[in-house]
Amino acid sequence: MANSLVVLDFETTGLSPQQGDRAIEIGAVKLVNGEVVDSFQALMNPGRKVSGFIEDYTGISNEMLASAKPNAEVMEEFCDFISGNNLLAHNASFDQKFLDAELAKIGRSYQGQFVCSLLTSRRIYQDAPNHKLGTLIRYKGIIGDGSFHRALYDAQMTAKLWQVMLLDIEAQLGEALSSSYQGVPFSLIQKIANTPKAKVAKLLASY
């Protein structure tokens, strides 16, 4: 079900692992039946300095990274954390490419499938001003007390948004829900994310 997965977020040295960029922080929360049951957060030392722009953007300094575990060690631990779970991120294509790149360096992989809260929100919240995480948090009146662009906080807020989003999808499903209903299927979320915005209402009505 879509309410049982790992929500993750990376902070990185740049935009592209193909251009040599590396992860510098990973944050994640594990949801089981819509409840947060575990979390993971770690800085990681990529073996080189990060730019002043990244320091300002994330609040993660080179001094902080100098004492952090190396990427390989953190990613070994994180691969164990996500084992057996589907995965969620806001703008998942970004986080997935860094997850894939970092795990490839240590010869590890994962079995779960990704879903994107950004793509889903574009179809469920078509009237939102935009679909950035911070905008959607304000749009839905979700309360938070941390700083965006730190991995664990972003993962926590994405998880809160996801829980609200699933409730809103359930409301649109309405009478389609049966007495044996267990939650929004992960497969339905995948369909929503790949459906043109104009056809989402029809998809949910016919589910």
TIGUKOL-368779 format. One record per residue (C-alpha): chain; x, y, z. Coordinates in Angstrom, 1 decimal, always signed. Example, Ala and Ser with C-alpha at 12.3 -4.5 7.8 and 13.67 -1.06 7.14 Angstrom:
<rec><chain>A</chain><x>+12.3</x><y>-4.5</y><z>+7.8</z></rec>
<rec><chain>A</chain><x>+13.7</x><y>-1.1</y><z>+7.1</z></rec>
END
This chain:
<rec><chain>A</chain><x>+0.0</x><y>+0.0</y><z>+0.0</z></rec>
<rec><chain>A</chain><x>+1.0</x><y>+3.6</y><z>-0.6</z></rec>
<rec><chain>A</chain><x>+1.0</x><y>+4.4</y><z>+3.1</z></rec>
<rec><chain>A</chain><x>+3.8</x><y>+1.9</y><z>+3.9</z></rec>
<rec><chain>A</chain><x>+7.1</x><y>+3.0</y><z>+2.4</z></rec>
<rec><chain>A</chain><x>+10.3</x><y>+4.9</y><z>+3.0</z></rec>
<rec><chain>A</chain><x>+10.3</x><y>+8.7</y><z>+2.3</z></rec>
<rec><chain>A</chain><x>+13.9</x><y>+9.9</y><z>+1.5</z></rec>
<rec><chain>A</chain><x>+15.7</x><y>+13.1</y><z>+0.7</z></rec>
<rec><chain>A</chain><x>+19.3</x><y>+13.8</y><z>-0.4</z></rec>
<rec><chain>A</chain><x>+21.4</x><y>+16.9</y><z>+0.0</z></rec>
<rec><chain>A</chain><x>+24.2</x><y>+16.9</y><z>-2.6</z></rec>
<rec><chain>A</chain><x>+27.2</x><y>+18.8</y><z>-3.9</z></rec>
<rec><chain>A</chain><x>+25.4</x><y>+19.6</y><z>-7.1</z></rec>
<rec><chain>A</chain><x>+22.7</x><y>+18.4</y><z>-9.6</z></rec>
<rec><chain>A</chain><x>+24.3</x><y>+15.5</y><z>-11.4</z></rec>
<rec><chain>A</chain><x>+26.2</x><y>+12.4</y><z>-10.2</z></rec>
<rec><chain>A</chain><x>+27.1</x><y>+11.8</y><z>-13.9</z></rec>
<rec><chain>A</chain><x>+29.1</x><y>+15.0</y><z>-13.6</z></rec>
<rec><chain>A</chain><x>+30.8</x><y>+13.9</y><z>-10.4</z></rec>
<rec><chain>A</chain><x>+28.5</x><y>+15.3</y><z>-7.8</z></rec>
<rec><chain>A</chain><x>+28.1</x><y>+13.3</y><z>-4.6</z></rec>
<rec><chain>A</chain><x>+25.6</x><y>+13.0</y><z>-1.8</z></rec>
<rec><chain>A</chain><x>+26.5</x><y>+14.9</y><z>+1.5</z></rec>
<rec><chain>A</chain><x>+23.4</x><y>+14.1</y><z>+3.6</z></rec>
<rec><chain>A</chain><x>+20.6</x><y>+11.5</y><z>+3.6</z></rec>
<rec><chain>A</chain><x>+17.4</x><y>+11.7</y><z>+5.6</z></rec>
<rec><chain>A</chain><x>+14.5</x><y>+9.3</y><z>+5.6</z></rec>
<rec><chain>A</chain><x>+11.4</x><y>+8.3</y><z>+7.5</z></rec>
<rec><chain>A</chain><x>+9.8</x><y>+4.9</y><z>+7.4</z></rec>
<rec><chain>A</chain><x>+6.0</x><y>+4.8</y><z>+7.2</z></rec>
<rec><chain>A</chain><x>+4.0</x><y>+1.7</y><z>+8.1</z></rec>
<rec><chain>A</chain><x>+0.2</x><y>+2.0</y><z>+7.7</z></rec>
<rec><chain>A</chain><x>+0.6</x><y>+5.8</y><z>+7.6</z></rec>
<rec><chain>A</chain><x>+2.5</x><y>+6.0</y><z>+10.9</z></rec>
<rec><chain>A</chain><x>+6.2</x><y>+7.0</y><z>+11.2</z></rec>
<rec><chain>A</chain><x>+7.9</x><y>+4.0</y><z>+12.8</z></rec>
<rec><chain>A</chain><x>+11.6</x><y>+4.8</y><z>+12.2</z></rec>
<rec><chain>A</chain><x>+14.0</x><y>+7.4</y><z>+10.8</z></rec>
<rec><chain>A</chain><x>+17.5</x><y>+7.7</y><z>+9.4</z></rec>
<rec><chain>A</chain><x>+19.8</x><y>+10.7</y><z>+9.1</z></rec>
<rec><chain>A</chain><x>+23.4</x><y>+11.0</y><z>+8.4</z></rec>
<rec><chain>A</chain><x>+25.9</x><y>+13.5</y><z>+7.0</z></rec>
<rec><chain>A</chain><x>+28.5</x><y>+11.9</y><z>+4.7</z></rec>
<rec><chain>A</chain><x>+32.0</x><y>+13.0</y><z>+3.7</z></rec>
<rec><chain>A</chain><x>+32.3</x><y>+12.9</y><z>-0.1</z></rec>
<rec><chain>A</chain><x>+36.1</x><y>+13.2</y><z>+0.0</z></rec>
<rec><chain>A</chain><x>+36.2</x><y>+16.8</y><z>-1.3</z></rec>
<rec><chain>A</chain><x>+35.1</x><y>+20.2</y><z>-0.3</z></rec>
<rec><chain>A</chain><x>+31.6</x><y>+21.6</y><z>-1.2</z></rec>
<rec><chain>A</chain><x>+31.1</x><y>+25.0</y><z>-2.7</z></rec>
<rec><chain>A</chain><x>+30.1</x><y>+28.1</y><z>-0.8</z></rec>
<rec><chain>A</chain><x>+26.8</x><y>+28.0</y><z>-2.6</z></rec>
<rec><chain>A</chain><x>+26.0</x><y>+24.6</y><z>-1.2</z></rec>
<rec><chain>A</chain><x>+27.1</x><y>+25.6</y><z>+2.3</z></rec>
<rec><chain>A</chain><x>+24.7</x><y>+28.5</y><z>+2.1</z></rec>
<rec><chain>A</chain><x>+21.9</x><y>+26.6</y><z>+0.5</z></rec>
<rec><chain>A</chain><x>+21.9</x><y>+23.6</y><z>+2.9</z></rec>
<rec><chain>A</chain><x>+23.6</x><y>+25.0</y><z>+6.0</z></rec>
<rec><chain>A</chain><x>+26.0</x><y>+22.0</y><z>+5.7</z></rec>
<rec><chain>A</chain><x>+29.6</x><y>+23.2</y><z>+6.1</z></rec>
<rec><chain>A</chain><x>+32.8</x><y>+21.7</y><z>+5.1</z></rec>
<rec><chain>A</chain><x>+33.7</x><y>+21.6</y><z>+8.8</z></rec>
<rec><chain>A</chain><x>+30.6</x><y>+19.4</y><z>+9.5</z></rec>
<rec><chain>A</chain><x>+31.5</x><y>+17.1</y><z>+6.6</z></rec>
<rec><chain>A</chain><x>+35.1</x><y>+16.7</y><z>+7.7</z></rec>
<rec><chain>A</chain><x>+34.1</x><y>+14.7</y><z>+10.7</z></rec>
<rec><chain>A</chain><x>+31.3</x><y>+12.7</y><z>+9.0</z></rec>
<rec><chain>A</chain><x>+31.5</x><y>+9.1</y><z>+7.9</z></rec>
<rec><chain>A</chain><x>+32.5</x><y>+8.5</y><z>+4.3</z></rec>
<rec><chain>A</chain><x>+29.7</x><y>+8.0</y><z>+1.8</z></rec>
<rec><chain>A</chain><x>+30.4</x><y>+4.3</y><z>+1.4</z></rec>
<rec><chain>A</chain><x>+29.8</x><y>+3.6</y><z>+5.1</z></rec>
<rec><chain>A</chain><x>+26.6</x><y>+5.6</y><z>+5.3</z></rec>
<rec><chain>A</chain><x>+25.2</x><y>+4.1</y><z>+2.2</z></rec>
<rec><chain>A</chain><x>+25.8</x><y>+0.6</y><z>+3.4</z></rec>
<rec><chain>A</chain><x>+23.7</x><y>+1.5</y><z>+6.5</z></rec>
<rec><chain>A</chain><x>+21.0</x><y>+3.2</y><z>+4.4</z></rec>
<rec><chain>A</chain><x>+20.7</x><y>+0.3</y><z>+2.0</z></rec>
<rec><chain>A</chain><x>+19.9</x><y>-1.9</y><z>+5.0</z></rec>
<rec><chain>A</chain><x>+17.4</x><y>+0.7</y><z>+6.2</z></rec>
<rec><chain>A</chain><x>+15.4</x><y>+0.7</y><z>+3.0</z></rec>
<rec><chain>A</chain><x>+15.5</x><y>-3.0</y><z>+2.4</z></rec>
<rec><chain>A</chain><x>+12.2</x><y>-4.5</y><z>+1.3</z></rec>
<rec><chain>A</chain><x>+10.4</x><y>-1.1</y><z>+1.1</z></rec>
<rec><chain>A</chain><x>+9.0</x><y>+1.0</y><z>-1.8</z></rec>
<rec><chain>A</chain><x>+10.4</x><y>+4.5</y><z>-1.9</z></rec>
<rec><chain>A</chain><x>+9.0</x><y>+8.0</y><z>-2.1</z></rec>
<rec><chain>A</chain><x>+10.7</x><y>+11.4</y><z>-2.7</z></rec>
<rec><chain>A</chain><x>+9.6</x><y>+14.9</y><z>-3.8</z></rec>
<rec><chain>A</chain><x>+11.1</x><y>+15.2</y><z>-7.3</z></rec>
<rec><chain>A</chain><x>+12.0</x><y>+11.5</y><z>-7.1</z></rec>
<rec><chain>A</chain><x>+14.1</x><y>+11.5</y><z>-10.3</z></rec>
<rec><chain>A</chain><x>+16.7</x><y>+13.6</y><z>-8.5</z></rec>
<rec><chain>A</chain><x>+16.9</x><y>+11.5</y><z>-5.4</z></rec>
<rec><chain>A</chain><x>+16.7</x><y>+8.2</y><z>-7.3</z></rec>
<rec><chain>A</chain><x>+19.7</x><y>+9.1</y><z>-9.5</z></rec>
<rec><chain>A</chain><x>+21.9</x><y>+9.9</y><z>-6.5</z></rec>
<rec><chain>A</chain><x>+20.7</x><y>+6.8</y><z>-4.6</z></rec>
<rec><chain>A</chain><x>+21.5</x><y>+4.7</y><z>-7.7</z></rec>
<rec><chain>A</chain><x>+24.9</x><y>+6.3</y><z>-8.2</z></rec>
<rec><chain>A</chain><x>+26.0</x><y>+6.0</y><z>-4.5</z></rec>
<rec><chain>A</chain><x>+24.8</x><y>+2.4</y><z>-4.2</z></rec>
<rec><chain>A</chain><x>+26.5</x><y>+1.5</y><z>-7.5</z></rec>
<rec><chain>A</chain><x>+29.8</x><y>+2.6</y><z>-6.0</z></rec>
<rec><chain>A</chain><x>+29.5</x><y>+0.1</y><z>-3.2</z></rec>
<rec><chain>A</chain><x>+28.0</x><y>-2.7</y><z>-5.3</z></rec>
<rec><chain>A</chain><x>+24.6</x><y>-2.6</y><z>-3.5</z></rec>
<rec><chain>A</chain><x>+21.0</x><y>-2.3</y><z>-4.9</z></rec>
<rec><chain>A</chain><x>+17.4</x><y>-2.2</y><z>-3.7</z></rec>
<rec><chain>A</chain><x>+14.2</x><y>-4.0</y><z>-4.7</z></rec>
<rec><chain>A</chain><x>+11.6</x><y>-1.3</y><z>-4.0</z></rec>
<rec><chain>A</chain><x>+10.0</x><y>+0.9</y><z>-6.6</z></rec>
<rec><chain>A</chain><x>+10.0</x><y>+4.7</y><z>-6.5</z></rec>
<rec><chain>A</chain><x>+7.0</x><y>+7.0</y><z>-6.6</z></rec>
<rec><chain>A</chain><x>+7.1</x><y>+10.8</y><z>-6.8</z></rec>
<rec><chain>A</chain><x>+5.1</x><y>+13.2</y><z>-4.5</z></rec>
<rec><chain>A</chain><x>+5.9</x><y>+16.1</y><z>-6.9</z></rec>
<rec><chain>A</chain><x>+4.3</x><y>+14.3</y><z>-9.9</z></rec>
<rec><chain>A</chain><x>+1.4</x><y>+13.1</y><z>-7.9</z></rec>
<rec><chain>A</chain><x>+0.8</x><y>+16.6</y><z>-6.4</z></rec>
<rec><chain>A</chain><x>+0.6</x><y>+18.1</y><z>-9.9</z></rec>
<rec><chain>A</chain><x>-2.3</x><y>+15.8</y><z>-10.6</z></rec>
<rec><chain>A</chain><x>-4.1</x><y>+15.9</y><z>-7.3</z></rec>
<rec><chain>A</chain><x>-3.5</x><y>+19.6</y><z>-6.4</z></rec>
<rec><chain>A</chain><x>-3.9</x><y>+21.2</y><z>-9.8</z></rec>
<rec><chain>A</chain><x>-4.9</x><y>+24.6</y><z>-8.3</z></rec>
<rec><chain>A</chain><x>-1.8</x><y>+24.9</y><z>-6.1</z></rec>
<rec><chain>A</chain><x>+0.4</x><y>+28.0</y><z>-6.9</z></rec>
<rec><chain>A</chain><x>+3.3</x><y>+25.6</y><z>-7.7</z></rec>
<rec><chain>A</chain><x>+4.4</x><y>+22.2</y><z>-6.6</z></rec>
<rec><chain>A</chain><x>+7.5</x><y>+22.9</y><z>-4.6</z></rec>
<rec><chain>A</chain><x>+7.6</x><y>+21.2</y><z>-1.3</z></rec>
<rec><chain>A</chain><x>+7.4</x><y>+24.3</y><z>+0.8</z></rec>
<rec><chain>A</chain><x>+4.6</x><y>+25.7</y><z>-1.3</z></rec>
<rec><chain>A</chain><x>+2.5</x><y>+22.6</y><z>-0.9</z></rec>
<rec><chain>A</chain><x>+3.2</x><y>+22.5</y><z>+2.8</z></rec>
<rec><chain>A</chain><x>+1.7</x><y>+26.0</y><z>+3.1</z></rec>
<rec><chain>A</chain><x>-1.1</x><y>+25.2</y><z>+0.6</z></rec>
<rec><chain>A</chain><x>-2.3</x><y>+22.3</y><z>+2.8</z></rec>
<rec><chain>A</chain><x>-1.8</x><y>+24.1</y><z>+6.1</z></rec>
<rec><chain>A</chain><x>+0.8</x><y>+21.6</y><z>+7.3</z></rec>
<rec><chain>A</chain><x>+2.7</x><y>+22.7</y><z>+10.4</z></rec>
<rec><chain>A</chain><x>+6.5</x><y>+22.3</y><z>+10.5</z></rec>
<rec><chain>A</chain><x>+9.3</x><y>+23.7</y><z>+12.7</z></rec>
<rec><chain>A</chain><x>+12.5</x><y>+23.1</y><z>+10.9</z></rec>
<rec><chain>A</chain><x>+14.6</x><y>+24.3</y><z>+8.0</z></rec>
<rec><chain>A</chain><x>+14.1</x><y>+23.1</y><z>+4.4</z></rec>
<rec><chain>A</chain><x>+17.1</x><y>+21.9</y><z>+2.5</z></rec>
<rec><chain>A</chain><x>+18.2</x><y>+19.6</y><z>+5.3</z></rec>
<rec><chain>A</chain><x>+17.5</x><y>+16.0</y><z>+4.4</z></rec>
<rec><chain>A</chain><x>+15.7</x><y>+14.7</y><z>+7.4</z></rec>
<rec><chain>A</chain><x>+13.4</x><y>+17.7</y><z>+7.7</z></rec>
<rec><chain>A</chain><x>+12.5</x><y>+17.6</y><z>+4.0</z></rec>
<rec><chain>A</chain><x>+11.8</x><y>+13.9</y><z>+4.3</z></rec>
<rec><chain>A</chain><x>+9.6</x><y>+14.4</y><z>+7.4</z></rec>
<rec><chain>A</chain><x>+7.6</x><y>+17.2</y><z>+5.7</z></rec>
<rec><chain>A</chain><x>+7.3</x><y>+15.1</y><z>+2.5</z></rec>
<rec><chain>A</chain><x>+5.9</x><y>+12.3</y><z>+4.7</z></rec>
<rec><chain>A</chain><x>+3.4</x><y>+14.7</y><z>+6.2</z></rec>
<rec><chain>A</chain><x>+2.3</x><y>+16.0</y><z>+2.8</z></rec>
<rec><chain>A</chain><x>+2.0</x><y>+12.4</y><z>+1.6</z></rec>
<rec><chain>A</chain><x>-0.3</x><y>+11.4</y><z>+4.4</z></rec>
<rec><chain>A</chain><x>-2.5</x><y>+14.4</y><z>+3.6</z></rec>
<rec><chain>A</chain><x>-2.4</x><y>+13.6</y><z>-0.1</z></rec>
<rec><chain>A</chain><x>-3.5</x><y>+10.0</y><z>+0.4</z></rec>
<rec><chain>A</chain><x>-6.5</x><y>+11.2</y><z>+2.5</z></rec>
<rec><chain>A</chain><x>-7.4</x><y>+13.6</y><z>-0.4</z></rec>
<rec><chain>A</chain><x>-7.1</x><y>+10.7</y><z>-2.9</z></rec>
<rec><chain>A</chain><x>-9.3</x><y>+8.6</y><z>-0.7</z></rec>
<rec><chain>A</chain><x>-11.9</x><y>+11.4</y><z>-0.6</z></rec>
<rec><chain>A</chain><x>-12.0</x><y>+11.5</y><z>-4.4</z></rec>
<rec><chain>A</chain><x>-12.4</x><y>+7.7</y><z>-4.5</z></rec>
<rec><chain>A</chain><x>-15.4</x><y>+8.0</y><z>-2.3</z></rec>
<rec><chain>A</chain><x>-18.0</x><y>+5.3</y><z>-2.9</z></rec>
<rec><chain>A</chain><x>-15.4</x><y>+3.1</y><z>-4.7</z></rec>
<rec><chain>A</chain><x>-14.0</x><y>+2.2</y><z>-1.3</z></rec>
<rec><chain>A</chain><x>-15.2</x><y>-1.2</y><z>+0.0</z></rec>
<rec><chain>A</chain><x>-15.6</x><y>-2.5</y><z>+3.6</z></rec>
<rec><chain>A</chain><x>-12.3</x><y>-4.4</y><z>+3.1</z></rec>
<rec><chain>A</chain><x>-10.4</x><y>-1.3</y><z>+2.0</z></rec>
<rec><chain>A</chain><x>-6.9</x><y>-1.2</y><z>+3.4</z></rec>
<rec><chain>A</chain><x>-5.5</x><y>+2.0</y><z>+1.9</z></rec>
<rec><chain>A</chain><x>-4.6</x><y>+3.6</y><z>-1.5</z></rec>
<rec><chain>A</chain><x>-2.7</x><y>+0.9</y><z>-3.5</z></rec>
<rec><chain>A</chain><x>+0.9</x><y>+1.8</y><z>-4.5</z></rec>
<rec><chain>A</chain><x>-0.1</x><y>+0.8</y><z>-8.0</z></rec>
<rec><chain>A</chain><x>-2.8</x><y>+3.4</y><z>-8.1</z></rec>
<rec><chain>A</chain><x>-0.3</x><y>+6.1</y><z>-7.2</z></rec>
<rec><chain>A</chain><x>+1.9</x><y>+5.0</y><z>-10.0</z></rec>
<rec><chain>A</chain><x>-1.0</x><y>+5.2</y><z>-12.4</z></rec>
<rec><chain>A</chain><x>-2.0</x><y>+8.7</y><z>-11.1</z></rec>
<rec><chain>A</chain><x>+1.6</x><y>+10.0</y><z>-11.6</z></rec>
<rec><chain>A</chain><x>+1.6</x><y>+8.8</y><z>-15.2</z></rec>
<rec><chain>A</chain><x>-1.9</x><y>+10.0</y><z>-16.1</z></rec>
<rec><chain>A</chain><x>-2.4</x><y>+13.4</y><z>-17.9</z></rec>
<rec><chain>A</chain><x>-3.8</x><y>+16.0</y><z>-15.5</z></rec>
<rec><chain>A</chain><x>-7.0</x><y>+16.3</y><z>-17.5</z></rec>
<rec><chain>A</chain><x>-7.7</x><y>+12.6</y><z>-17.1</z></rec>
<rec><chain>A</chain><x>-7.0</x><y>+12.1</y><z>-13.4</z></rec>
<rec><chain>A</chain><x>-10.6</x><y>+12.7</y><z>-12.2</z></rec>
<rec><chain>A</chain><x>-11.8</x><y>+10.1</y><z>-14.7</z></rec>
<rec><chain>A</chain><x>-9.2</x><y>+7.6</y><z>-13.5</z></rec>
<rec><chain>A</chain><x>-10.3</x><y>+8.0</y><z>-9.9</z></rec>
<rec><chain>A</chain><x>-14.0</x><y>+7.9</y><z>-10.7</z></rec>
<rec><chain>A</chain><x>-13.5</x><y>+4.6</y><z>-12.6</z></rec>
<rec><chain>A</chain><x>-11.3</x><y>+3.0</y><z>-10.0</z></rec>
END
